[in-house]
Amino acid sequence: MLASLRKAGSLARAASAGQRRFLSIHEYQSVKLLNSYGIPTPKSIAAKTPEEAYEAAKELAATGCVIKAQVLAGGRGKGHFDNGLQGGVHVVQNPEQAKDYAGKMIGAKLITKQTGAAGRICNAVMLAERRDPSHEYYVAVLNDRNIGGPVLVASSQGGMNIEEVAAKDPKAIITTPIDFENGLSKAEALDLAKKLGFKSEGAQNEAADIFIRLYKIFKDKDATQIEINPLGETSDGHVLCMDAKFGFDDNAAFRQKDIFALRDISQEEPSEVEAQKYDLNFIKLDGSIGCLVNGAGLAMATMDVLALHGGNPANFLDWCHPETVKKAFEILVGDPKVKSIFINIFGGIMRCDYIAEGVINAAKELSLKVPLIVRLKGTKETEAKEMIRQSGLKIIPFDDLDEAAQNAVKLAV
């Protein structure tokens, strides 16, 4: 039972995290955004064909370059492609080698710890000039709930997993609150640069300017997070953003059209992209029980109960409109792993008979073969149950949540 409780809690947390839909953009797009705010980076060129990679490597021949697969996932350097190529980041010795690597990366799927076994398609590569830093730092701008506003998080131990740094040496992390309206002052930014250990006065000034400008992007573009890892100090005393990761608030899409035009849906789960078109709050999981529930809280509780009875939810779906139930069913049964569908509805504002009508119509139109387990409670509950009984469809009604969940699990085996 303890193991089941832990499993249920982890599923609920996964679904809750999944609801936080923040736009991410590719590294080459992040570099352009940084440069547009005067933030220095190694010179970088995106390529979508092996021939473009060849030309880019020629342009960067003076310094040599690194080729990076453009996939929205961490751990690219340690990943592998589905065609056998090891690593999504490689040092390039000449244009011919750049063309060869690009030919193997573009069109293949890169598999990392963050992508899952399916991997993610690589549609482009980025070639960046080689600028080997003498020291690597970490810097991020994000919102901090405890402080109640934006903060700049920095460490002199960059170029590695910052969570591991925080766990091993919490004092290595410096958190600086930022005035929302005014941002960081030059004095605050310089003080932080000195604390981090930037060596020369020139490097301290460059680092301070980067800190100030990162917050300006954060505020101007409705970012949820900007992470620079590493922020490199070169042997000649300059400071460069060597790698960047951005997240943007989806609620700001209406006023950040230039940013959201950068969205790459090839990096997203297709069923989630389709669900978004119909305003369905859908997150794909790995189980065999499709879930169709109204209300995020009830949806998470439903997932917990299924897990407690040994089942694995195939999705998180917070749904409440009868007119979209057909699309919801299409998405659920489009997953070959789904062996049963559990519909758990509380009829408060939305009447149960409206929900039942939508479910019956969709089941008939789609000729559903997957067993439907339905629990309806609330307004017009009696009428809804009678509609289901008269439909003649294989819809199995239950009143008790545990009993309904147990049967959903049993039918999904």
C-alpha positions as CSV (number, residue, x, y, z in Angstrom):
1,M,0.0,0.0,0.0
2,L,2.9,2.4,0.9
3,A,4.4,1.8,-2.6
4,S,1.0,2.5,-4.2
5,L,0.6,5.7,-2.2
6,R,4.0,6.9,-3.4
7,K,3.2,6.0,-7.0
8,A,-0.1,7.8,-6.8
9,G,1.6,10.9,-5.4
10,S,4.2,10.9,-8.1
11,L,1.6,10.6,-10.9
12,A,-0.3,13.6,-9.5
13,R,2.9,15.7,-9.3
14,A,3.7,14.7,-12.9
15,A,0.3,15.9,-14.1
16,S,0.5,19.1,-12.0
17,A,3.9,19.9,-13.5
18,G,2.5,19.1,-17.0
19,Q,-0.1,21.8,-16.6
20,R,2.6,24.4,-16.5
21,R,2.8,24.9,-20.2
22,F,5.8,27.2,-20.8
23,L,7.1,27.8,-24.2
24,S,10.7,26.8,-24.8
25,I,12.8,27.8,-27.8
26,H,15.9,26.4,-29.5
27,E,19.4,27.4,-28.6
28,Y,20.0,29.2,-31.9
29,Q,16.9,31.2,-31.3
30,S,18.0,32.0,-27.7
31,V,21.4,33.2,-29.0
32,K,19.6,35.6,-31.4
33,L,17.5,37.0,-28.6
34,L,20.5,37.5,-26.3
35,N,22.4,39.3,-29.1
36,S,19.4,41.5,-29.8
37,Y,19.8,42.8,-26.2
38,G,23.6,43.3,-26.6
39,I,24.5,40.2,-24.6
40,P,27.7,38.6,-26.0
41,T,27.8,35.0,-27.1
42,P,30.2,33.0,-29.3
43,K,29.3,33.6,-32.9
44,S,26.7,31.0,-34.0
45,I,25.0,29.9,-37.2
46,A,22.0,27.7,-37.5
47,A,21.9,25.1,-40.4
48,K,18.9,23.0,-41.6
49,T,20.8,21.0,-44.2
50,P,24.3,19.4,-44.3
51,E,25.2,21.9,-47.1
52,E,24.3,24.8,-44.8
53,A,26.4,23.3,-42.0
54,Y,29.4,23.0,-44.4
55,E,29.1,26.7,-45.3
56,A,28.7,27.7,-41.7
57,A,31.8,25.7,-40.7
58,K,33.8,27.4,-43.5
59,E,32.7,30.8,-42.0
60,L,33.9,29.8,-38.6
61,A,37.1,28.1,-39.8
62,A,39.4,30.7,-38.1
63,T,38.4,29.7,-34.6
64,G,37.1,26.1,-35.3
65,C,33.6,25.3,-34.2
66,V,31.3,23.0,-32.3
67,I,28.1,21.4,-33.8
68,K,25.1,21.1,-31.6
69,A,21.8,19.2,-32.3
70,Q,18.9,21.6,-31.9
71,V,16.5,19.5,-29.8
72,L,14.4,20.8,-26.9
73,A,15.9,18.6,-24.2
74,G,18.8,18.6,-21.7
75,G,21.7,16.2,-21.8
76,R,22.2,16.5,-25.5
77,G,26.0,15.9,-25.3
78,K,25.4,12.5,-23.5
79,G,22.5,11.4,-25.7
80,H,22.5,9.2,-28.8
81,F,20.6,9.2,-32.1
82,D,18.3,6.5,-33.3
83,N,20.7,5.9,-36.2
84,G,23.6,5.0,-33.8
85,L,25.4,8.3,-33.7
86,Q,26.6,9.0,-30.2
87,G,26.3,12.5,-28.7
88,G,24.4,15.5,-29.9
89,V,27.4,17.9,-29.4
90,H,30.7,17.5,-31.2
91,V,33.9,19.4,-31.9
92,V,34.3,19.9,-35.6
93,Q,37.7,19.9,-37.2
94,N,36.8,20.9,-40.8
95,P,33.7,21.8,-43.0
96,E,33.6,18.2,-44.4
97,Q,33.2,16.8,-40.8
98,A,30.5,19.4,-40.1
99,K,28.6,18.3,-43.2
100,D,29.0,14.6,-42.1
101,Y,27.7,15.2,-38.6
102,A,24.8,17.3,-39.8
103,G,23.8,14.6,-42.3
104,K,23.6,12.1,-39.4
105,M,21.8,14.5,-37.0
106,I,19.2,16.2,-39.1
107,G,16.2,14.1,-39.6
108,A,17.2,11.6,-36.9
109,K,15.8,11.4,-33.3
110,L,18.0,12.3,-30.4
111,I,17.4,10.3,-27.2
112,T,18.4,11.8,-23.9
113,K,17.4,11.3,-20.3
114,Q,14.8,14.0,-20.7
115,T,13.2,12.8,-24.0
116,G,12.3,9.3,-23.0
117,A,12.9,6.3,-25.2
118,A,11.1,7.8,-28.2
119,G,13.5,10.7,-28.5
120,R,12.9,13.9,-30.3
121,I,13.4,14.8,-34.0
122,C,16.4,17.0,-34.8
123,N,15.4,19.4,-37.6
124,A,18.4,21.8,-37.3
125,V,21.9,22.1,-36.0
126,M,23.8,25.1,-34.7
127,L,27.5,25.7,-35.3
128,A,29.2,27.9,-32.8
129,E,32.8,29.2,-32.8
130,R,35.1,27.6,-30.3
131,R,35.7,29.9,-27.3
132,D,37.3,27.9,-24.5
133,P,36.5,29.5,-21.1
134,S,39.1,29.7,-18.4
135,H,36.3,29.6,-15.8
136,E,32.6,28.6,-16.1
137,Y,29.8,30.3,-14.0
138,Y,26.1,29.7,-13.7
139,V,23.4,32.4,-13.8
140,A,19.6,32.3,-14.0
141,V,16.7,34.7,-13.7
142,L,13.5,33.3,-12.4
143,N,10.5,34.0,-10.1
144,D,10.9,33.0,-6.5
145,R,7.7,32.2,-4.5
146,N,9.4,32.6,-1.2
147,I,10.7,36.1,-2.0
148,G,7.6,37.0,-4.0
149,G,9.4,38.3,-7.0
150,P,12.2,37.8,-9.5
151,V,15.6,36.7,-8.4
152,L,19.0,36.2,-10.0
153,V,20.6,32.9,-9.0
154,A,24.3,32.6,-9.6
155,S,27.2,30.3,-8.8
156,S,30.9,30.2,-9.5
157,Q,30.5,26.4,-10.2
158,G,29.0,26.5,-13.7
159,G,29.1,24.1,-16.6
160,M,27.5,21.3,-14.5
161,N,24.2,20.3,-13.1
162,I,23.2,23.1,-10.8
163,E,20.9,20.9,-8.7
164,E,23.9,18.7,-7.8
165,V,25.9,21.9,-6.9
166,A,23.1,23.1,-4.6
167,A,22.9,19.7,-2.9
168,K,26.6,19.3,-2.3
169,D,27.5,22.9,-1.5
170,P,24.5,25.2,-0.8
171,K,26.8,28.1,-0.1
172,A,28.0,28.0,-3.7
173,I,24.6,29.4,-4.8
174,I,24.0,33.1,-4.5
175,T,20.4,34.4,-4.7
176,T,19.9,38.1,-5.4
177,P,16.4,39.6,-5.2
178,I,15.6,41.9,-8.1
179,D,13.4,45.0,-7.9
180,F,10.6,44.2,-10.3
181,E,10.2,47.7,-11.8
182,N,13.8,48.9,-11.8
183,G,15.8,45.7,-12.2
184,L,19.3,45.3,-10.9
185,S,21.3,48.5,-10.3
186,K,24.9,48.6,-11.7
187,A,26.2,48.6,-8.1
188,E,24.3,45.4,-7.2
189,A,25.4,43.7,-10.4
190,L,29.0,44.6,-9.9
191,D,28.9,43.4,-6.3
192,L,27.6,40.1,-7.5
193,A,30.3,39.8,-10.1
194,K,32.9,40.4,-7.5
195,K,31.4,37.8,-5.1
196,L,31.4,35.2,-8.0
197,G,35.1,35.8,-8.5
198,F,35.4,37.4,-11.9
199,K,39.1,38.3,-12.1
200,S,39.6,41.6,-13.9
201,E,37.7,44.9,-13.6
202,G,36.8,44.5,-17.3
203,A,35.3,41.1,-16.8
204,Q,33.4,42.3,-13.7
205,N,31.8,45.1,-15.7
206,E,30.9,42.8,-18.6
207,A,29.4,40.3,-16.2
208,A,27.4,43.0,-14.5
209,D,26.1,44.3,-17.8
210,I,25.0,40.8,-18.7
211,F,23.1,40.4,-15.4
212,I,21.3,43.7,-15.9
213,R,20.3,42.9,-19.5
214,L,19.2,39.3,-18.7
215,Y,16.6,40.8,-16.4
216,K,15.5,43.2,-19.0
217,I,14.8,40.3,-21.4
218,F,13.0,38.5,-18.6
219,K,10.7,41.4,-18.0
220,D,10.2,42.6,-21.5
221,K,9.4,39.1,-22.9
222,D,7.4,37.7,-20.1
223,A,9.9,35.0,-19.5
224,T,9.4,32.4,-16.7
225,Q,13.1,31.5,-16.6
226,I,16.4,32.3,-18.3
227,E,19.3,30.0,-17.6
228,I,22.9,30.5,-18.8
229,N,25.1,27.5,-18.2
230,P,27.9,28.1,-18.6
231,L,28.6,31.8,-18.5
232,G,32.2,31.7,-19.5
233,E,35.1,34.0,-18.6
234,T,37.7,33.7,-21.4
235,S,41.5,33.8,-21.0
236,D,41.5,37.2,-22.6
237,G,39.2,38.6,-20.0
238,H,35.8,38.6,-21.8
239,V,32.5,37.2,-20.6
240,L,30.2,35.2,-22.9
241,C,27.0,33.3,-22.6
242,M,28.0,29.9,-23.8
243,D,24.6,28.2,-23.6
244,A,21.1,29.5,-22.9
245,K,17.7,28.1,-22.0
246,F,14.6,30.2,-22.1
247,G,11.0,29.6,-20.9
248,F,8.1,32.0,-21.6
249,D,4.7,32.3,-20.0
250,D,2.0,30.9,-22.3
251,N,-0.5,33.4,-20.8
252,A,1.5,36.2,-22.5
253,A,1.2,34.7,-26.0
254,F,-1.2,37.5,-27.0
255,R,1.4,40.2,-26.5
256,Q,4.6,38.2,-27.3
257,K,3.7,37.2,-30.8
258,D,7.3,37.4,-32.0
259,I,8.4,35.0,-29.4
260,F,5.6,32.5,-29.7
261,A,6.1,32.5,-33.5
262,L,9.3,30.6,-32.6
263,R,7.4,27.6,-31.2
264,D,8.5,24.3,-32.7
265,I,5.6,21.8,-32.4
266,S,7.7,19.0,-33.8
267,Q,9.4,18.9,-30.3
268,E,6.0,18.4,-28.6
269,E,3.8,15.4,-28.0
270,P,1.4,15.4,-31.1
271,S,-1.6,14.4,-29.0
272,E,-1.0,17.3,-26.6
273,V,-0.7,19.7,-29.6
274,E,-4.0,18.5,-31.0
275,A,-5.7,18.8,-27.6
276,Q,-4.6,22.4,-27.2
277,K,-6.4,23.3,-30.4
278,Y,-9.7,22.4,-28.6
279,D,-8.7,23.9,-25.3
280,L,-8.4,20.5,-23.7
281,N,-5.9,20.4,-20.8
282,F,-4.3,17.1,-21.8
283,I,-1.0,15.6,-20.7
284,K,0.1,12.2,-22.1
285,L,1.4,9.6,-19.7
286,D,2.5,6.0,-20.1
287,G,-0.4,3.9,-18.8
288,S,-3.3,2.0,-20.2
289,I,-6.3,3.7,-18.6
290,G,-7.7,6.7,-20.5
291,C,-9.0,9.4,-18.1
292,L,-11.7,11.9,-18.9
293,V,-12.5,14.1,-15.8
294,N,-13.9,17.5,-15.2
295,G,-11.8,19.7,-13.0
296,A,-8.0,19.5,-12.4
297,G,-8.4,18.5,-8.7
298,L,-10.7,15.7,-9.5
299,A,-8.6,14.6,-12.4
300,M,-5.5,14.3,-10.1
301,A,-7.5,12.5,-7.4
302,T,-8.8,10.1,-10.1
303,M,-5.3,9.3,-11.2
304,D,-4.3,8.7,-7.5
305,V,-7.2,6.2,-7.0
306,L,-6.3,4.3,-10.2
307,A,-2.7,4.1,-9.1
308,L,-3.8,2.9,-5.6
309,H,-5.7,0.0,-7.2
310,G,-2.7,-1.0,-9.3
311,G,-3.5,0.9,-12.5
312,N,-1.6,3.2,-14.7
313,P,-3.3,6.3,-16.1
314,A,-2.6,7.0,-19.8
315,N,-3.2,10.7,-19.5
316,F,-4.2,13.7,-17.4
317,L,-7.3,15.3,-18.9
318,D,-9.2,18.1,-17.3
319,W,-12.3,18.5,-19.5
320,C,-15.7,20.1,-19.0
321,H,-17.4,20.9,-22.3
322,P,-19.8,18.3,-23.8
323,E,-19.1,19.6,-27.4
324,T,-15.5,18.6,-27.1
325,V,-16.0,15.1,-25.8
326,K,-15.7,13.5,-29.2
327,K,-12.3,15.1,-29.8
328,A,-11.3,13.9,-26.3
329,F,-12.3,10.4,-27.1
330,E,-10.4,10.5,-30.4
331,I,-7.2,11.6,-28.6
332,L,-7.6,8.9,-26.0
333,V,-8.3,6.0,-28.3
334,G,-5.6,7.2,-30.7
335,D,-3.1,5.8,-28.1
336,P,-2.8,2.1,-28.8
337,K,-1.9,1.5,-25.1
338,V,-5.4,2.6,-23.9
339,K,-7.4,-0.5,-23.0
340,S,-10.2,1.2,-20.9
341,I,-11.5,4.7,-20.4
342,F,-12.6,6.0,-17.0
343,I,-15.0,8.9,-17.1
344,N,-15.3,10.6,-13.7
345,I,-17.7,13.6,-13.6
346,F,-18.9,15.8,-10.8
347,G,-21.9,17.7,-12.0
348,G,-21.8,21.1,-10.3
349,I,-22.1,23.9,-12.7
350,M,-22.0,21.4,-15.6
351,R,-25.1,19.2,-15.5
352,C,-24.5,15.4,-15.6
353,D,-27.2,14.9,-18.3
354,Y,-25.4,17.3,-20.7
355,I,-22.2,15.3,-20.0
356,A,-24.0,12.0,-20.6
357,E,-25.5,13.2,-23.9
358,G,-22.0,14.2,-25.1
359,V,-20.5,10.9,-24.1
360,I,-23.3,8.8,-25.7
361,N,-23.2,10.8,-29.0
362,A,-19.4,10.6,-29.2
363,A,-19.4,6.9,-28.4
364,K,-21.9,6.2,-31.2
365,E,-20.2,8.4,-33.8
366,L,-16.8,6.9,-33.1
367,S,-18.1,3.3,-32.7
368,L,-16.0,3.0,-29.6
369,K,-14.8,-0.5,-28.8
370,V,-12.8,0.4,-25.7
371,P,-14.8,-0.3,-22.5
372,L,-16.2,2.9,-20.9
373,I,-16.4,3.1,-17.1
374,V,-18.6,6.1,-16.0
375,R,-19.1,7.7,-12.6
376,L,-21.5,10.6,-12.6
377,K,-22.3,12.5,-9.4
378,G,-24.2,15.7,-9.0
379,T,-26.8,17.8,-10.8
380,K,-29.2,15.8,-13.0
381,E,-27.4,12.6,-12.0
382,T,-30.5,10.4,-12.1
383,E,-31.5,11.6,-15.6
384,A,-27.9,11.1,-16.8
385,K,-27.9,7.5,-15.6
386,E,-31.2,6.8,-17.3
387,M,-29.9,8.2,-20.6
388,I,-26.9,5.8,-20.3
389,R,-29.1,2.9,-19.5
390,Q,-31.3,3.5,-22.5
391,S,-28.4,4.1,-24.9
392,G,-27.8,0.4,-25.5
393,L,-24.0,1.1,-25.5
394,K,-21.4,-0.8,-23.5
395,I,-21.1,1.9,-20.9
396,I,-20.6,0.6,-17.3
397,P,-21.9,2.9,-14.6
398,F,-20.7,3.1,-11.0
399,D,-21.5,5.2,-8.0
400,D,-18.6,4.3,-5.8
401,L,-15.2,5.8,-6.9
402,D,-13.1,2.9,-5.6
403,E,-15.3,0.3,-7.3
404,A,-15.2,2.3,-10.6
405,A,-11.5,2.6,-10.4
406,Q,-11.0,-1.1,-9.7
407,N,-13.1,-2.1,-12.7
408,A,-11.2,0.4,-14.9
409,V,-8.0,-1.3,-13.9
410,K,-9.4,-4.8,-14.3
411,L,-10.6,-4.0,-17.9
412,A,-7.3,-2.5,-18.8
413,V,-5.3,-5.6,-18.2
